[in-house]
Structures are given as structure tokens and as C-alpha cells.
Amino acid sequence: MSGLSPEKITNYDFEVIAADGRAVRVDPQVWQPASDNEILDGWVAWHIDETTPVEREELARFVLGRAERMRQSIRSGARRGVNGWLFGPLAAPYMFRRRAIWHSTDDVPAVPFVAVRLVRESWDVRERFRDESRVSREIVYELRSQ
């Protein structure tokens, strides 16, 4: 049935680390014009375990670059994401599964991002319902620039 939840859930997210050590989750708007569903729940979930070390490094550098460009954009007061840049006031609100999290300069570090990591979280739905902390967290890949 389509109304039943799977027993086990796996979730992927990227985190970026700033030069001052502050770690933040990558805002889903970084993926625009694609959605986080296409990138994280699609390509990453289906292919990351098959990638070579070289491909993982290339992916990590790509993500770090996109996140840093968006950080700079937010710090300068520009519109967030490609959709905001393309459509201005006509851009639809971001409404995919993961909510936008970088809204103002307070949400992103003042210093550049220098590292990125891909995190895989998994949990049993029933166990997590009883105890929200029942999540296993694995760093799949981490890249530090320099």
C-alpha cells in the first residue's frame, strides 16, 4: 500500500564546515534549478556507493563550490538560489521535502567554507517514534580544501 511507511529510512545530506569550525547543513536551494529530491534522494542515494574515490572528490568539490557561492550571495544580500535570481519576485516558495535554512547573514558563517562532508543517517521508524535520538549517523565522505 502506498500509505505505509517503510520500516527503515535512509537519508543523505551534505554539511559544510567554515574556516572558523562552524558546521552547517547545506541549504537545499544550493541545488537549484534541480531539487534536493533529485540530487540527494535520487542521484546520491542511488549512486554514491558505486562511485570511485576520484568521483567522490569531484562531487565534494562541486558541492563545496556551490555552497560557497551561495554563502557569498547571502552575505552580500542577493536573492537566494538560482530560482530567486532567475525569477525575482515571481520565484515560487521552496517547497520540497527539506526546508530552506539559509535565510539571512545570521544563517551562514562570515568566513568561507573549507570542507564538506556527505552524511548518511538511518533509523528504524518505530524505534525513532519512541525515541527521537535513535538515528545512526555515518560520514560517507569528507573533503577538506587546502
N, C-alpha and C positions, 0 to 999 in steps of 0.2 A: 504494500500500500504506500502511496506517496505521502501519507500523513504520519508515517512512523519515522522516528529519528534513528540513525544508525547507532549501534551500541558504543562504538569507538569513534572519536573525532581526531583528525589531524589538521593542524593549522600552521601555515607558514607566514612569517613576517620578517622584514628587514629592519634592523636597528642601525643607526649611525652614531658614531662617537665623535664629539667635538674635541678640539685641541685642549680644552680645559678639563676633559674627562667626562663631561656630561653626555649621557646616552639617551637618545630619544628614538621612538618608533618612527619609521618613515611614513610620512603622511601619504595616504592613498592617492592624493591628487598629483603626486610625483609621476604617476603612470599615465596621465592624460596625454593624448586623447584616448588611450586604452583605459580599461578599468582595472581595479585591483583584482576583481574576479578573474579577468582574462590572464593577468600576469601571475598572481600568487596561487589562486585556486585552479588555474589552468596549467600554464607552461611550467611553473616551478614545481607544483605538486606532481605533475606527470613525468617531468624530465630530469629533475635535479640529481636523482640518484644515478643516472646514466652519464652525467657529464664528467669530462676529464678534469684534472686539476687546472689545466690551461683554460678550459672553458669556464670553470668556476671563477677563476681570477678575472677573466674578461667580463663576466657578468657582474662581479663585485665592483669592478672599476666603473662600469656603466651605471650601476645603481648609485655609487658614491658621487659620481659626476652629476647625475640628475638631482640628487638630494641637495648637493651643494649649490647648484644653480637656483633651486627653489628657495633654499635658505637665504641666499643673497637677494633674491627677488622680494621675499617677505621683509627682510631687514631694510630694503630700500623703499618699502611702501607700495610696491607694484601689486597688481592683481595676482592671486594665487592660481597656479596651474595653467596649462595651455588653454583650457576652455575659457577661463576668465580673460586671458589675453586675446583670444580669437573673437569671442562674442560679447565682451564687455558686460553691460548691464543685462544683456539677453541670455547670459550663461545660466543654464539650469542649475539648481542647487545640487550638490554632490549627494547621491542617494544610493550608493551601493552598500554592500554589507559592512564594510569598515568605514567608520565616520571620519571625516576630515578632522585633523587635530592641530594643524598649524594655522592659526587664525591671525596672530599678531606677532610683533617682535618679541614679546614675552615667551612665546611658544618655541622659539628656536634660539640656539646659542648665538652669542655675538661673535664668536670665533669660528673658523672653518671646521668642517667635518674632516676628520683624518682617518677614520676607519669605518668599516661596515661589516655587519655580520648577518648571516641568514639563520633564523631561529625556527626550529620545528617544535611545536607544542602538541602534545597529545593527551587525551583523557578518556576515561570511561564516563559516559553520560550520567549513569545512575550514581556512580561514586562522587562525581563533581556536584551533582544536585544536592547530595548530603553534606559535602564539604568542598566549598569553592576553591580551596587551595590544592585540591588533588589534580594537579597538572604536572606532567613531566616536560622538561624543557631541555632541548638538545641544540647546541650550536653546531650547525651543519658545516658552515664555512665562515671564516673571518679573514678580512684583509685589512692590513694597516698600511697606509701610504707612507712613503719615505723609507 
